[in-house]
Amino acid sequence: MVRPVIVEGVSAASARLTPASRWALASLSMSMLLSSLGTSIANVGLPALAQAFDASFQQVQWVVLAYLLAITTLIVSVGRLGDMTGRRRLLLAGICLFTVASVLCGVAPTLWLLIAARAAQGVGAAVMMALTMAFIGETVPKEKTGSAMGLLAMMSAVGTALGPSLGGLLIAGLGWRAIFLVNVPLGIVTLLLALRYLPADRPKARTEKARFDHVGTLLLAMTLAAYALAVTTGRGKFGLLNVALLAAAAVGIWLFVRAEGRAHAPLIRLAMFRDRALTAGLAMSALVSTVMMATLVVGPFYLSRAFGLEAAMVGLVLSAGPVAAALAGVPAGRLVDGLGAHRMTVIGLVGIAAGCGVLSVAPVSFGLAGYIAPTIVVTISYALFQTANNTAIMLDVGTDQRGVVSGMLNLSRNLGFVTGASVMGAVFALAASASDITTAGVVAVATGMRVTFAVATGLILIGLAIAIASPALHKPKTSA
């Protein structure tokens, strides 16, 4: 088998990808595409699933929620497991699990078996998400890290953008089962590429071997599950159950910190958070992800109620942002390589703040252009921010910590998404002063959108302040 070996610290002139490295990067890109596609393609199938299984919306919603919960609760743990046992073998196992689970989803005879298969698919996706970025340091020269991260960001955006449109076509032509079975041939191709081209796991010395932190893993999974459920249950209404789940998450954090402080081989080394640059990067990732959910939460209602667009046109307009982000991914990576990750992080945040600021004041009279143009600015800037921030965090991480740090980075983004879905939805509904947002008038929906994006602008300005204050911003750009 071909095993690309990349020597860290090579000169910029010799920092070129070998054919084997390009194929290895292709397998990582496919892994990112599949995990993102698995998230977005199922949403469009919820009405068809409700009809097929004669189930309520709350019941079929677990088809999406089970996938997200599995990713959110396990992504840090699988990253750490990859650091300990070998990232290649674990990534191969994750791709296999994702592919097999896709088959089980496609043939599931009952809704609850489908939900269980989706949870298993989410476990595979957690492995794929956590380890793809961790592998970058072993497959490309350091000078090409930004470009590689940009490619992964592009594939993530492609998966997000492709999901709704591809899912709609598959359901219309072949039925709901096709939205899961389509992953099978893609998963097989990804597995074959990974088997052939991913670098072999490096043997670890006995002193490097560590026991897996089972207690910390269980506590973190339970804490994250409680938090994710707290912000997703109730369909926007915050009740006693949500309060109880948040309280359980708070207790879980306290227990986790105590357990990690006493563990001989902790899942997360708490000393890592003394690195202000890492902490700042994770905080910014969570804030930006929270804001990005606003476009997905508010957009469909605003476009349908304010402009009277049909579902097909709403989907087409909403895809403009992810398509723009996908096209910007690779150029963003090259800018990061050339100008420095931390500088481009700030520029990306400024662009997001500017786009959200325009959306917070744009009247309905500006028409579709008044929504699409700033949304494209937001999503292109997001692609730049994500590439730069990921590069800044992962660039100098030690080999034995790449998996867990990659998992933490993905976790911060996922927590931002689930928080944004709840918080931004609640802000939108509250600002619109409508008990049922689906029947709200044009003025109410427009007011809700402007207030939501005003809040989003404030959150991004907080992120911008964190970026400017981060000590990493003031480090000189290193050369090889």
MIDOSE-930197 format. One line per field, with one value per residue (C-alpha): residue number from 1; chain; x negated, y, z negated. Coordinates in nm, 3 decimals. Each point is the difference from the previous one (the first is absolute). Example, Ala and Ser with C-alpha at 12.3 -4.5 7.8 and 13.67 -1.06 7.14 Angstrom:
# residues 2
i c(1|2)
ch c(A|A)
east c(-1.230|-0.137)
north c(-0.450|0.344)
up c(-0.780|0.066)
***
This chain:
# residues 480
i c(1|2|3|4|5|6|7|8|9|10|11|12|13|14|15|16|17|18|19|20|21|22|23|24|25|26|27|28|29|30|31|32|33|34|35|36|37|38|39|40|41|42|43|44|45|46|47|48|49|50|51|52|53|54|55|56|57|58|59|60|61|62|63|64|65|66|67|68|69|70|71|72|73|74|75|76|77|78|79|80|81|82|83|84|85|86|87|88|89|90|91|92|93|94|95|96|97|98|99|100|101|102|103|104|105|106|107|108|109|110|111|112|113|114|115|116|117|118|119|120|121|122|123|124|125|126|127|128|129|130|131|132|133|134|135|136|137|138|139|140|141|142|143|144|145|146|147|148|149|150|151|152|153|154|155|156|157|158|159|160|161|162|163|164|165|166|167|168|169|170|171|172|173|174|175|176|177|178|179|180|181|182|183|184|185|186|187|188|189|190|191|192|193|194|195|196|197|198|199|200|201|202|203|204|205|206|207|208|209|210|211|212|213|214|215|216|217|218|219|220|221|222|223|224|225|226|227|228|229|230|231|232|233|234|235|236|237|238|239|240|241|242|243|244|245|246|247|248|249|250|251|252|253|254|255|256|257|258|259|260|261|262|263|264|265|266|267|268|269|270|271|272|273|274|275|276|277|278|279|280|281|282|283|284|285|286|287|288|289|290|291|292|293|294|295|296|297|298|299|300|301|302|303|304|305|306|307|308|309|310|311|312|313|314|315|316|317|318|319|320|321|322|323|324|325|326|327|328|329|330|331|332|333|334|335|336|337|338|339|340|341|342|343|344|345|346|347|348|349|350|351|352|353|354|355|356|357|358|359|360|361|362|363|364|365|366|367|368|369|370|371|372|373|374|375|376|377|378|379|380|381|382|383|384|385|386|387|388|389|390|391|392|393|394|395|396|397|398|399|400|401|402|403|404|405|406|407|408|409|410|411|412|413|414|415|416|417|418|419|420|421|422|423|424|425|426|427|428|429|430|431|432|433|434|435|436|437|438|439|440|441|442|443|444|445|446|447|448|449|450|451|452|453|454|455|456|457|458|459|460|461|462|463|464|465|466|467|468|469|470|471|472|473|474|475|476|477|478|479|480)
ch c(A|A|A|A|A|A|A|A|A|A|A|A|A|A|A|A|A|A|A|A|A|A|A|A|A|A|A|A|A|A|A|A|A|A|A|A|A|A|A|A|A|A|A|A|A|A|A|A|A|A|A|A|A|A|A|A|A|A|A|A|A|A|A|A|A|A|A|A|A|A|A|A|A|A|A|A|A|A|A|A|A|A|A|A|A|A|A|A|A|A|A|A|A|A|A|A|A|A|A|A|A|A|A|A|A|A|A|A|A|A|A|A|A|A|A|A|A|A|A|A|A|A|A|A|A|A|A|A|A|A|A|A|A|A|A|A|A|A|A|A|A|A|A|A|A|A|A|A|A|A|A|A|A|A|A|A|A|A|A|A|A|A|A|A|A|A|A|A|A|A|A|A|A|A|A|A|A|A|A|A|A|A|A|A|A|A|A|A|A|A|A|A|A|A|A|A|A|A|A|A|A|A|A|A|A|A|A|A|A|A|A|A|A|A|A|A|A|A|A|A|A|A|A|A|A|A|A|A|A|A|A|A|A|A|A|A|A|A|A|A|A|A|A|A|A|A|A|A|A|A|A|A|A|A|A|A|A|A|A|A|A|A|A|A|A|A|A|A|A|A|A|A|A|A|A|A|A|A|A|A|A|A|A|A|A|A|A|A|A|A|A|A|A|A|A|A|A|A|A|A|A|A|A|A|A|A|A|A|A|A|A|A|A|A|A|A|A|A|A|A|A|A|A|A|A|A|A|A|A|A|A|A|A|A|A|A|A|A|A|A|A|A|A|A|A|A|A|A|A|A|A|A|A|A|A|A|A|A|A|A|A|A|A|A|A|A|A|A|A|A|A|A|A|A|A|A|A|A|A|A|A|A|A|A|A|A|A|A|A|A|A|A|A|A|A|A|A|A|A|A|A|A|A|A|A|A|A|A|A|A|A|A|A|A|A|A|A|A|A|A|A|A|A|A|A|A|A|A|A|A|A|A|A|A|A|A|A|A|A|A|A|A|A|A|A|A|A|A|A|A|A|A|A|A|A|A|A|A|A|A|A|A|A|A|A|A|A|A|A|A|A|A|A|A|A|A|A|A|A|A)
east c(0.000|-0.107|-0.056|-0.068|-0.264|-0.016|-0.304|0.091|-0.209|-0.082|-0.071|0.278|-0.142|0.017|0.340|0.181|0.251|-0.097|0.264|0.045|0.055|0.258|0.195|-0.028|0.140|0.279|0.100|0.007|0.209|0.249|0.023|0.086|0.252|0.180|0.028|0.137|0.235|0.132|0.102|0.176|0.161|0.226|0.175|0.173|0.133|0.188|0.343|-0.037|-0.110|0.296|0.232|-0.179|0.002|0.325|-0.194|0.007|-0.254|-0.142|-0.062|-0.165|-0.210|-0.203|-0.133|-0.198|-0.053|-0.144|-0.270|-0.091|-0.001|-0.232|-0.246|0.018|-0.045|-0.278|-0.212|-0.259|-0.021|-0.060|-0.264|-0.185|0.046|-0.156|-0.301|-0.045|0.079|-0.086|0.195|-0.011|0.161|0.264|0.085|0.037|0.231|0.201|0.046|0.107|0.250|0.142|0.044|0.158|0.228|0.109|0.112|0.191|0.166|0.106|0.162|0.140|0.355|0.101|-0.066|-0.180|-0.236|-0.069|-0.079|-0.235|-0.176|-0.033|-0.165|-0.250|-0.055|-0.067|-0.269|-0.173|0.038|-0.153|-0.310|-0.021|0.041|-0.244|-0.279|0.003|-0.153|-0.234|-0.137|-0.092|-0.328|-0.101|0.103|-0.103|-0.302|0.046|-0.014|0.307|0.211|0.219|0.076|0.084|0.227|0.165|0.069|0.161|0.209|0.107|0.107|0.192|0.182|0.067|0.153|0.217|0.112|0.052|0.208|0.337|0.001|-0.133|0.233|0.302|-0.088|-0.057|0.323|0.199|-0.153|-0.082|0.158|-0.138|-0.222|-0.221|-0.121|-0.182|-0.100|-0.173|-0.273|-0.089|-0.193|-0.160|-0.104|-0.153|-0.204|-0.118|-0.099|-0.199|-0.187|-0.077|-0.120|-0.229|-0.146|0.028|-0.334|-0.051|0.031|-0.332|-0.099|0.004|-0.263|0.109|-0.038|0.252|0.268|0.274|0.319|0.327|0.190|0.329|0.137|-0.078|0.143|0.328|0.035|-0.071|0.243|0.278|-0.068|0.005|0.311|0.179|-0.097|0.093|0.338|0.057|-0.033|0.184|0.303|0.324|0.002|-0.105|0.190|-0.218|0.158|-0.089|-0.151|-0.240|-0.098|-0.059|-0.215|-0.206|-0.049|-0.111|-0.247|-0.141|-0.047|-0.154|-0.258|-0.097|-0.035|-0.196|-0.250|-0.053|-0.044|-0.246|-0.204|-0.048|-0.037|-0.344|0.083|0.273|0.219|-0.069|-0.302|0.144|-0.336|0.072|0.248|-0.282|-0.097|0.188|-0.027|0.166|0.274|0.062|0.022|0.254|0.209|0.005|0.097|0.298|0.115|-0.027|0.180|0.282|0.038|-0.016|0.306|0.196|-0.008|0.147|0.256|0.120|-0.055|0.277|0.270|-0.113|-0.017|0.333|0.197|-0.159|-0.037|0.258|-0.251|0.091|-0.204|-0.208|-0.098|-0.076|-0.239|-0.164|-0.054|-0.130|-0.251|-0.166|-0.190|-0.143|-0.088|-0.191|-0.176|-0.092|-0.151|-0.191|-0.148|-0.319|-0.080|0.051|-0.254|-0.256|0.056|-0.057|-0.325|-0.117|0.113|0.018|0.284|0.060|0.015|0.250|0.205|0.054|0.085|0.252|0.168|0.019|0.172|0.254|0.075|0.046|0.239|0.204|0.006|0.153|0.260|0.093|0.101|0.102|0.372|0.221|0.018|-0.359|0.138|-0.176|-0.328|0.010|-0.003|-0.217|-0.292|-0.077|0.063|-0.267|-0.238|0.071|-0.058|-0.315|-0.139|0.097|-0.198|-0.300|0.041|0.045|-0.304|-0.217|0.117|-0.034|-0.350|-0.102|0.116|-0.137|-0.328|-0.220|0.185|-0.220|0.049|0.135|0.270|0.123|0.299|0.133|-0.058|0.172|0.287|0.024|0.003|0.282|0.179|-0.011|0.154|0.271|0.089|0.029|0.235|0.233|-0.006|0.067|0.293|0.164|-0.116|0.031|0.337|0.122|-0.130|0.173|0.334|-0.017|-0.088|0.275|0.253|0.171|0.127|-0.016|-0.279|0.131|0.304|-0.170|0.041|-0.266|-0.071|-0.034|-0.234|-0.212|-0.031|-0.096|-0.270|-0.151|-0.013|-0.147|-0.282|-0.059|-0.061|-0.218|-0.206|-0.056|-0.120|-0.246|-0.134|-0.070|-0.186|-0.192|-0.103|-0.123|-0.199|-0.164|-0.086|-0.135|-0.378|-0.023|0.101|-0.318|-0.233|-0.208|0.082|-0.244|-0.181|-0.126)
north c(0.000|0.357|0.186|0.374|0.118|0.372|0.147|0.294|0.310|-0.023|0.320|0.194|-0.070|-0.374|0.005|-0.178|-0.281|-0.337|-0.191|-0.236|0.296|0.144|-0.328|-0.013|0.353|-0.110|-0.275|0.252|0.238|-0.277|-0.078|0.362|0.008|-0.313|0.112|0.342|-0.154|-0.233|0.302|0.206|-0.265|-0.144|0.329|0.018|-0.355|0.064|0.057|-0.318|-0.196|0.128|-0.123|-0.332|-0.097|0.180|0.192|0.350|0.270|-0.033|-0.372|0.027|0.293|-0.262|-0.122|0.325|0.039|-0.350|0.069|0.337|-0.132|-0.287|0.239|0.258|-0.243|-0.212|0.223|0.090|-0.357|-0.153|0.262|-0.102|-0.368|0.062|0.164|-0.307|-0.295|0.135|0.246|-0.204|-0.313|0.199|0.211|-0.315|-0.144|0.323|-0.001|-0.367|0.071|0.301|-0.203|-0.304|0.224|0.173|-0.340|-0.066|0.341|-0.071|-0.335|0.084|-0.141|0.221|0.356|-0.095|-0.235|0.285|0.230|-0.263|-0.040|0.379|0.008|-0.261|0.204|0.301|-0.194|-0.070|0.365|0.110|-0.208|0.140|0.362|-0.026|-0.173|0.166|0.323|-0.194|-0.181|0.322|0.028|-0.346|0.032|0.351|0.223|0.263|0.276|-0.146|-0.038|0.299|-0.124|-0.347|0.145|0.213|-0.311|-0.172|0.311|0.000|-0.365|0.065|0.287|-0.212|-0.273|0.254|0.165|-0.324|-0.172|0.177|0.006|-0.355|-0.128|0.158|-0.154|-0.345|0.004|0.114|-0.263|-0.300|0.056|0.089|-0.309|0.132|0.296|-0.251|-0.258|0.265|0.006|-0.365|0.025|0.325|-0.167|-0.295|0.232|0.196|-0.321|-0.129|0.331|0.009|-0.361|0.066|0.341|0.104|-0.016|-0.292|0.062|0.069|-0.258|0.147|-0.055|-0.157|0.331|0.152|-0.258|0.116|-0.141|0.128|0.230|-0.189|0.209|0.330|-0.126|-0.107|0.325|0.214|-0.197|0.028|0.372|0.078|-0.212|0.187|0.337|-0.096|-0.131|0.313|0.231|-0.216|-0.142|0.191|0.139|0.348|-0.001|0.003|-0.196|-0.189|-0.288|0.237|0.155|-0.344|-0.107|0.319|-0.055|-0.356|0.131|0.250|-0.274|-0.218|0.270|0.025|-0.377|-0.021|0.267|-0.177|-0.338|0.135|0.167|-0.337|-0.225|-0.145|0.007|0.267|0.021|0.374|0.150|0.297|0.173|0.035|0.275|0.209|0.050|0.323|-0.036|-0.344|0.116|0.309|-0.210|-0.238|0.288|0.178|-0.323|-0.047|0.363|0.002|-0.335|0.131|0.296|-0.209|-0.195|0.324|-0.023|-0.352|0.077|0.342|-0.025|-0.246|0.189|0.341|-0.101|-0.180|0.256|0.327|-0.084|-0.277|-0.246|-0.364|-0.272|-0.072|0.364|0.031|-0.294|0.154|0.336|-0.165|-0.201|0.320|0.046|-0.353|-0.006|0.327|-0.143|-0.313|0.206|0.214|-0.294|-0.066|0.370|0.069|-0.268|0.158|0.338|-0.153|-0.161|0.328|0.261|-0.194|-0.177|0.250|0.304|-0.176|-0.105|0.368|0.083|-0.286|0.123|0.356|-0.132|-0.203|0.300|0.225|-0.244|-0.055|0.378|0.057|-0.273|0.164|0.326|-0.107|0.064|-0.239|0.260|-0.086|-0.325|-0.333|0.170|0.171|-0.343|-0.203|0.246|0.040|-0.371|-0.083|0.243|-0.179|-0.349|0.086|0.171|-0.308|-0.221|0.230|0.006|-0.376|-0.075|0.253|-0.094|-0.375|0.056|0.220|-0.259|-0.311|0.135|-0.045|-0.279|-0.295|-0.331|-0.170|0.266|0.063|-0.229|0.142|0.364|-0.066|-0.157|0.304|0.231|-0.197|-0.013|0.379|0.034|-0.260|0.158|0.331|-0.154|-0.161|0.315|0.220|-0.213|0.059|0.349|0.165|-0.167|0.130|0.351|-0.003|-0.116|0.244|0.298|-0.089|-0.016|-0.294|-0.313|-0.184|0.132|-0.192|0.230|0.327|0.306|0.164|0.281|-0.240|-0.234|0.289|0.140|-0.342|-0.035|0.342|-0.055|-0.348|0.126|0.295|-0.253|-0.199|0.312|0.051|-0.359|0.036|0.325|-0.192|-0.257|0.279|0.142|-0.346|-0.030|0.339|-0.071|-0.349|-0.022|-0.218|0.298|0.180|-0.287|0.055|-0.224|-0.287|-0.129|-0.349)
up c(0.000|0.062|-0.323|0.045|-0.242|-0.060|-0.168|-0.221|0.033|0.368|0.186|0.166|0.341|-0.053|-0.170|0.279|-0.022|0.141|0.201|-0.296|-0.233|0.238|-0.007|-0.378|-0.015|0.235|-0.244|-0.287|0.213|0.076|-0.372|-0.073|0.286|-0.121|-0.361|0.106|0.254|-0.270|-0.205|0.266|0.221|-0.272|-0.082|0.336|-0.050|-0.326|0.163|0.206|-0.308|-0.201|0.275|0.054|-0.368|-0.092|-0.265|-0.146|0.077|-0.353|0.060|0.342|-0.125|-0.188|0.336|0.013|-0.373|-0.052|0.260|-0.150|-0.357|0.090|0.164|-0.277|-0.290|0.150|0.222|-0.265|-0.130|0.342|0.070|-0.315|0.083|0.340|-0.164|-0.220|0.225|0.344|0.213|0.321|-0.139|-0.188|0.305|0.211|-0.266|-0.004|0.379|-0.015|-0.280|0.183|0.320|-0.170|-0.205|0.322|0.132|-0.324|0.024|0.356|-0.082|-0.347|-0.033|-0.296|-0.107|-0.321|0.183|0.242|-0.294|-0.150|0.335|0.028|-0.342|0.121|0.315|-0.224|-0.187|0.330|0.100|-0.332|0.077|0.352|-0.112|-0.289|0.188|0.343|-0.130|-0.228|0.307|0.181|-0.191|0.122|0.364|0.110|-0.067|-0.269|0.262|0.169|-0.316|0.081|0.351|-0.132|-0.269|0.268|0.206|-0.300|-0.068|0.364|-0.015|-0.321|0.169|0.311|-0.217|-0.182|0.324|0.191|-0.269|0.040|0.381|0.044|-0.270|0.167|0.337|-0.149|-0.198|0.303|0.227|-0.220|-0.341|-0.343|-0.031|0.281|-0.212|-0.224|0.260|0.213|-0.267|0.060|0.332|-0.117|-0.324|0.184|0.225|-0.305|-0.179|0.297|0.036|-0.373|0.000|0.292|-0.078|-0.364|-0.184|-0.237|-0.372|-0.164|-0.262|-0.348|-0.261|-0.325|-0.178|0.242|-0.061|-0.234|-0.139|0.140|-0.235|-0.028|-0.289|0.172|0.328|-0.164|-0.195|0.306|0.217|-0.261|-0.050|0.370|0.054|-0.281|0.146|0.358|-0.114|-0.214|0.299|0.253|-0.184|-0.036|0.357|-0.111|-0.332|-0.311|-0.287|-0.315|0.196|0.174|-0.332|-0.153|0.295|-0.018|-0.373|0.071|0.260|-0.252|-0.260|0.269|0.085|-0.368|-0.035|0.327|-0.109|-0.333|0.170|0.255|-0.273|-0.170|0.305|0.083|0.373|0.040|0.306|0.015|-0.168|-0.186|0.028|0.373|-0.081|-0.142|0.364|0.061|0.378|-0.006|-0.237|0.213|0.316|-0.152|-0.140|0.337|0.176|-0.233|0.039|0.379|0.031|-0.219|0.233|0.318|-0.113|0.029|0.379|-0.017|-0.273|0.115|0.374|0.097|-0.194|0.118|0.366|-0.001|-0.205|0.114|0.370|0.042|0.146|0.051|-0.171|0.312|0.040|-0.371|0.029|0.306|-0.171|-0.317|0.202|0.128|-0.325|-0.033|0.371|-0.042|-0.307|0.194|0.283|-0.252|-0.194|0.197|0.074|-0.371|-0.081|0.232|-0.161|-0.342|0.120|0.148|-0.254|-0.325|-0.182|-0.277|0.226|0.225|-0.305|-0.079|0.361|0.011|-0.319|0.135|0.314|-0.201|-0.223|0.304|0.170|-0.317|-0.057|0.344|-0.058|-0.330|0.173|0.353|0.067|0.194|0.278|0.094|0.144|0.028|0.087|-0.338|-0.163|0.236|0.033|-0.374|-0.055|0.258|-0.175|-0.330|0.137|0.197|-0.310|-0.202|0.239|-0.048|-0.379|-0.031|0.213|-0.183|-0.351|0.063|0.138|-0.291|-0.253|0.170|0.141|-0.306|-0.181|-0.098|0.176|-0.314|-0.047|0.356|-0.033|-0.325|0.105|0.334|-0.194|-0.228|0.301|0.161|-0.335|-0.037|0.346|-0.071|-0.333|0.181|0.255|-0.255|-0.215|0.299|0.114|-0.336|-0.096|0.341|0.055|-0.336|0.072|0.340|-0.143|-0.292|0.221|0.248|-0.290|0.166|-0.172|0.333|0.220|0.302|0.013|-0.101|0.220|0.215|-0.247|-0.295|0.188|0.127|-0.353|-0.132|0.264|-0.066|-0.378|0.043|0.220|-0.232|-0.278|0.242|0.075|-0.373|-0.043|0.289|-0.146|-0.322|0.209|0.173|-0.337|-0.103|0.323|-0.040|-0.365|0.080|-0.052|0.311|0.214|-0.093|0.081|0.312|0.293|-0.016|0.303|0.051)
***
